[in-house]
């Protein structure tokens, strides 16, 4: 029998939302820093005369972190459903903080040879394991603690926390590359963002130790009928549907707000200007996510998601070509200009509107699509699978398409395919916002 969650006072809700979002910010800062340093890490840990091969190796380890997310979702999702959401979130931030700090003190290939890339890969796997339960766990927690009429808005703050972490990671890279010489950055500057992992983890642990719990811990006998076997036998259609919903915007996000930044820095003389443009657009993305969650409480999650996914499909390929520095596309939209930080800023900003609105809606929508007793496991499993095998590998695929095969439109076409899948999944999804929902399964309504 599933225990019913208690009601929370306004002060408890505020503390839970702030604590959960800040903890998510700190953990995602740790996880995302590697993405912005992938080219540097590739050269230090996978040295080769072929720069493309070195970059591919760096982003390959970036993808490895995502391959661990399904395992993290299974283990940490079970902790969240059996022992409470707070236990799950606390354990995840401990693992992340320790792994990030150890990357910061890891000797490079020139010091210890082959052991360096092996150890880096193992630590990146630990980071991926941690995030496998963190992101979805924080969204689940925020949605469950929120008042029903504000679920969309409050759950968006969990996503906002993740993007703020990315903003901090991008800003840290921007500041360091602007203040240090290339030699200083390669020698020791890249370590600084990772070394912050230990104090960041300690702060996140303190914040989460004081969060109210949204469900009572359950014994194995109470959850024996609600395990992964139940998900795969009775909820597999919903699982596939959720994978499709979360893949589109997430994959576009990683290609255009992580990978394209690294490539853009190579295309211009002043690489720091590209990182600055990305940091600004990530900050704007936070605003759009909050707006998306707020609107979804008023017009419905499905309506917002379908409209924004359609808009994303319309602008995706031309904006991606602008970000890739395609001169023909640049001349068509901005006659007389060549690729620079302003072009990058405008193209990324246009894409950021639908992406931000979609990501702001997803937390509440997916939580409302899943039964409460299975929620952490089902949400984490679907999301982690999408990130591990689709979004997490997107920078690697984009590098192959663009740099290895010279197909500048390739990343945009690749992203469009998954956005089309997301649109199809959304089209066949019922509305979940309590104000408009008429056909939500009973198990999904148990809050």
Buried (B, 14 or more C-beta within 10 A) or exposed (E): EBEEBEEBEEEBBEBBBBBBBBBBBBBBBBBBBBBBBBBBBBBBBBBEEEEEEBBBBBBBBBBBBBBBBBBBBBBBBBBBBBBBBBBBBBBBBBBBBBBBBBBBEBBBBEEEEEEBBEBBBEBBBBBBBBBBBBBBBBBBBBBBBBEEEBBBBBBBBBBBBBBBBBBBBBBBBBBBBEEBEEEEBBEEBBBBBBBBBBEBBBBBBEBBEEBBBBBEBBEEEBBEEBBBEBBEEEBEEBBEBBBBBBBBBBBBBBBBBBBBBBBBBEBBEEBBBBBBBBBBBBBBBBBBBBBBBBBBBBBBBBBBBBBBBEBBBEBBBBBBBBBBBBEEBBEEBBEEEEBBBEBBBBBBBBBBBBBBBBBBBBBBBBBBBBBBBBBBBBBBBBBBBBBBBBBBBBBBBBBBBBBEEEBBBBBBEBBBEBBBBBBBBBEEBBBBBBEBBEEBEEBBEEB
